[in-house]
């Protein structure tokens, strides 16, 4: 591609080279959602006793919204580019809590009879902690292909590292950064990768970048012209050549002038295990009434659809190699084992699929009701008992069978150092479409980076993935 041709396509693709549109739009969205959450708190208090509070008066508290926006801005939430989802939820939750708490305290100092308003404001906090991240996610999805919501970046790299970075940025458009071109020092390279032009560095390229006012560069395995790049780009993102650590809670250490990083397995800490267990119990108590009601209809449907037991207990390997039974609503016929042996013996294509994933894309053993239960993940509701019993958690690595363990290799003990989960990173990243190599990567990432915020994000994403029904069979 010629430079003039690239410049024309660049100007047609990008209306701006900054994140101003994203930041200012998120500010307006956050202000609107915060006001709705405050209104929800007022509505709840008013519903308890309408003499305590005037529901419509919540609108008067819109005067505090600029304060929230300033706090959010100070927490780098505008535009919040490349923030890990769990970190975004954490910052939103903490900023909302301290903002609402501050308002509640200040109005009580002014007049002590305003305690119902303080309760309403505090009730707004859990809604804000959930709705703000959800609406931000919807915003990014709605505007993921918008010319105003894409910030062009230049990727500097010698080889395959550039391809990986470009693939990630294209897949995760919620990051806002869009790969505009790749600069490489390699002389043997294709003209494009994934429709992104590739050039060698020269003075013409450098002048073109300045002319187009591209502000962001991502550097990986590229050591040439670093002083020049540091003075040219407003933001430089450096990707380590060796991705030896995937822990977001890294701490920098000084070893006599040598830069080092320390990390830990988050789920080995007693405090973390206690918090996670308390969270599981609380979520079980909240979900139990709804689960019991839905289960009645599922039990009736299973009995009408096919003969056999209601529940099915599948042996899985739990924490520290403990054998557990993962309970599910039965979704197959009672002769499923015999059918499996017949399929593996007579159908080499399906036999190969079973050997690879331990699943069939279109399993002939599944009943009519079973297909619906699997599509909606309702077949997994009985695993609530596994969580109550302490064999599983709401969020964790994918529970595996004994034969599957050989695919985990040296990561076997590491993955089994945590309780398996009803949902997890694998669930929100493709469900049954996720291969073993990717599952291992996702499970190890989860164990290294666990936090209550990561669990909350996974639970929110799980609801969305289940509603879409993608990757379930």
N, C-alpha and C positions, 0 to 999 in steps of 0.2 A: 504493500500500500504506500502510495506517495504521501508526503507530508501535507500537501495542500488538500488532498482528498480526505486525509485523517482530520484536518482542522474543520472541514465542512461537516463531516459526520459528527464530530465532537460538539460543535455549536448547535447542531440540530438535536442532539441527544440530551444535552445538559443546559438548563436554563440558568443555573447558578453553580458556583464552585464552593459554596459555603453551606453550612447547616442551619442558616437563619430561618428558612421556612419551617423546617422540622421543629426547631426550638420554640419559635413563636406560636406554632399551632399546638404543640404539646402544652404550652402555658395556658392557652385558652381552654383546651380539653380538660386539663387538671383542675382549673378553677371551676368549671362547670360541674365536674364529677364531685369535687369536694363539697360544693354547695348542695348537691343532691344527697350526699351522705349525711351532711349536717341536718338536712330536712328529714331524712329517714330517722335519725336520732330523735328529733323533735316529734315526729309522728308516733314513734313507739311510746314516748313518755306521755304524750297527749292521749293515746289509746288507753293507757293505764288509768289515768285520771285527768280528764280535760280541764279540771280547775287548776292544775299545777302549771300548765304552760299553754300558750297560744301557738298552735301549730304553724300558722302563717308567719309568725314573728321570726322564723329561721332566716328569712330573706334579709333581715336587717344585719345579719352577721356576715354578709358578703363583703362588708368593709374590711374584714380581716384577711380576705383572700390574697391581697398583695403581699402580706406578711408571709403566707405560706409559699408563694411563688419565689420570694427572696430566699427563703430557707432552702427550697428545692434547688434553686440555682446554685447556692453555696455548696450543696451536696453533689454538684455536677450531674444533675438530672436533666439539664437542658444543654444539648439534646440527649445526653446520656449514651453517646456512641460507644460501641464495643463493651458496654457494661455487661457482665455476666447476669443472666436473668435473676439468679438468687441474690446478687448484690443489689440489683435495681429494686427488688421487693423489699430487701432489708432497709435500704435508704428511704424508700417511700414510707414504709411502716413506721420507722423511728422518727422521721421528720413530721409525719402526720400526728403521731402520738404526742410528741413534745409541743407541737403547735397547738393542738386541741387542749392539752393539759394546761398550757400557759394561758390560754384564753379563759378556761374554766376557773383557774385560780384567780386571775385578775378580776373577773366579774364578781367573784365571791368576796374579794377584798373590798370592792366598791359597795356591795350590799349583800348581807348574809342570807336574805330570803330568796336568793337566786339559785339555790342548790338544784332545783329541777332542770334548769338550763345547763348546769355543769354536768349532770347525768346524761342529758341529751347529747352534749358535745362528746363525752367519753364513749357513748354508744355509737357515735359516728365513726370512731376509730377502726373497729374491725371491718366495717363496710369499705372505708377508704383504703385499708391495707389490701383488700382483695380487688375492689372495683377499679382502682387506679391502674394497677398492672394489667388487668384484663382489657381495659379500654385502650391502654397504650398499645397492647398487642394487636387489637383490632385495627387501630389507626395504622400501624406499620403494615399490616396485611392489606388494608384498603389502598394505601398509597405506595405500596412496594415498587410499583412500576412508574410512579410519577416522576416527571422530569424535574420537578421542584424538590423532590424528596430524595434525590440521589446526589451524593457528593463524590466527584471523580477522584480517584487515587492512581498514582503511578507505582507499579510494583517493580522493584529492582532485585534481580536474582540471576544466578548463573545458570540454573537448570530446572530440575523437577520441582524445587521448592516453590517456584512461581506458579506452576500449574496447580499445586495444592491450595495455595492462597487464593488464586482466582476462583477455583471451584467452590471454596468455602464462602467467599464473598457473594458469588452468584446464587448459591443455595440459600444463604442466610441474608436475604435482602433487608431484613429488619435491622441489620447493622448500619444501613444507610450508605456505607462506603461501596462505591461501584468501581470495579477495575476498568480504567480507561485505556491504559496501555502497559506493556511490559518492556522494561529496559534490561537487556542482558549483555554480559561481556563475552558470551559464547558466540563464535563465528558461524557455527552450524546450527541454525535454528529455523523453524518454519515461519511463515509470514504472520500467522495468527495462531492463537490457542483459545478455543471456546469463544470464537469471534472477537477476541481481544488482540489488537495488533501488537507485534513484537518488533522492536528496533534495537540496534546497537547504539551505544551512547556516542554522541558527537555534538559539536557546537550548535548545529542546526536544531537538533532535538532539544538541547538545553534552552535555546532561545524560544522555541515553540512552547515549551512548558511554561516559561515566564510570560509569554504573550497570552496564553490561555488562562493564566492565573490559577493554575492547579496548586492547591495549598498542602496536600497530604501525600506522603510517600510511605510505602511499606518496603523495608529492606530485609532481605534474607540471603545469607551466603553471598554477600556482595560487598567488597571492601574498597572498590575504586571510587575516587572522587568524593569521599565522605565529607571533607571540609566544605566542598562546594554544595553538596546536598544539604548540609546543616544550615547554610546561609540562604539557600533558595526556598526551602519548604518551611512553612509555619509549623507543621506537625510531622515528626518523623516517628514511625513505629518500627521498631527493630524486632524481628523474629529470630530467636536463637537457632543456630544451625542444627543443633541436636536437641530434639524435644525429649529430654530425659526426665522432665518433671511436668506433671499436669495438675499441680496443686495450686489452687488460687489463694491459699492462705500461707504463701511463702514468706519467710522472714530473711532479710538480708543480714549476713554476718561478715565480720572483718577478720580474716585470718592473716594477720601481719601484713596488711596491704593487698591481700588476695580477696576478691569478692566471692563470697560463697552464699548459698541459699540453704536454709533448713526447712524441712517439711515433716509432716506427721500423718499417721493414719487417724483421721478424725474419729472413727467409730471404735477406737480402742480406749477412748477416754471415758471414765466412769460417769462424769457429769453429762457427757453427750448421750451415753446409753440411758441414763435416767430421764433426761429430757425427752428423748425419743420414745421411751416406754410410756411416759405420762401423756405424750401427744397421741400415741396409739389408743390408749384407754379412753381419752377424751373424745376422739373421733368415733370410736366404737359406740360410746354412749349416745352421741349425736345421731349416728347413722342407724342404730338398732331399730327404732320404731318404724322407719321407712322400709328398711330391709325386711322386717317381719311381715309387713303389709304386702310388699311386692312378692315375697316368697310364697304366700298363700296362693296367688294366681299362677305362679310358675309351677308349683306342685300339682295343681289341678290340670294344667296344660300337659305336663309330662305324663301323668296317669292316663289322660285321654289319648295321647299321641302313640304311646308304645308301652308294652308290658315291661316290668322290671322294677328295680329299686329306684328311689328318687335321687339318692346321693351316690356319688362315686368318689372313693378315696384313692388317689394316685400316689404311689410312693415316690418321694423326692428326697434329695440330700439337703439337709438344713445346715445351720451354723455348726462349725467344727465337725463336719461329717456326720452329724446326728441324723438318723433316718426319721422322716416325718411323713404324715399323710396329708396331702393337700386336698381338701374337700371341695367338690364341685357338684353342681346339679348335673345329673346324668344327661349327656347330649348324644350318646350313641346307643345303638341297639344292644341287646344283651349278648348277641353273638359276635361282638366286635373283634374279640381276640382271634376267633376262627377265621373271620373275614380278612384280618390283617395277614395271617399266615398264608392264606390263599393268594392275596394280592402280591405279596413279596415273592411268592413262588412262581407266579404266572405273568407278572407285569414288570419287566426289567426297568422301564422308565420310572414307574412309581417306586420301585425298590431303591433306585438311585436317589430319588427325591427324599425318601425316608432316611436313607443313610446319611444324607447331607444335613437335613433339618429336623429329623424325627417328627415330621408333619407332612400332610398332603395338602396341596393348595385347594383341591376339591375332594374332600374325604367322603367316599361313598358310604362309610359306616355311620355318618352323622344323620340323626333323625330330622324331621321337618322342624319341630320345636327346637331341637338342638342347634340347627343353623341360625335361628333367630337369637338364641341365647349366646352363642359364640360371637355373632356379629356385634351384639350389644354388650358383650362381656358380663352379662347377667349370670352366666353359668358359674362365675367365680364368687358370687355373693356368700356362699357357705364358708369361704375362707376367712370370714369375719371371726368364726370360731377359732381358727388357727391363730389369729392375731390375739384374741382374748386369752388363749392358752399360752401365748408367749413363744410359739414356734415360728411365727412370721411377724412381719411389720407391714404397715400400710405402704411404705416405700422401702425398696431395697433391691439387691441384685435379683435377677431372674431365678426362680427355683428350678433346679435341673435334676434330671434323672441320673442314676449311677452310670449308665452307658455314655451319657453326654460328657461326663467329667474328663474323659480322655482328650476331648477337643480343647480343654482349657489349659493343658500342658502345665508349665511352671506357675501359671496364675491360679491353679486349683485351690491351694490353701489360702491364698490371699482373698479370692472371691468368697470362699466359705468362712472367712473370718467375720462376716456380717450376716445378720438374719435375712433370709429371702423376703421379697416384698410382693404384696398384692399388685402393686404397680412399681414402675421404676424408669430409669433412663431408657431402657429398651422398649418400654411400653409407649413412650411418647416419641420414639424415633423410628417407628415403622412396624412395631408389634411383630407379627409373624413373618414380615418381610425382612426382618433384620437377621443378617448372617452371624455365624458364631464369632468371627474375628471382630466384628463391630460390637457384638454383645459384650465381649471381654473388655474392649476398650471403654465402653459405656459403664460397665459395672465397676471397673477399677477407678474410673474418674469419679463415680459416685462415692465410693468408699473414702477416697483421698479428700474429697471436697465437701463431705457431708456438713450440712448445717440445717437448722430448723427452717431457714428461708429456702434452701434447695428443696426440702420436702414439700413445703407449701407450693412452690412453683410447679413441681412435678404433679401434685394433686390437681392443681388448676388446669394444667395442660392435659392431664389424663381425661378429665371431663370433656374437654374439647375433642380429643382424639376419639374417645368412645362415641361421642355424638356423630362424628364424621364416619365412623365405622371402617376407616382405612386400615388395611393390613391385618384384619381379623378374619380368620377362617379356621 
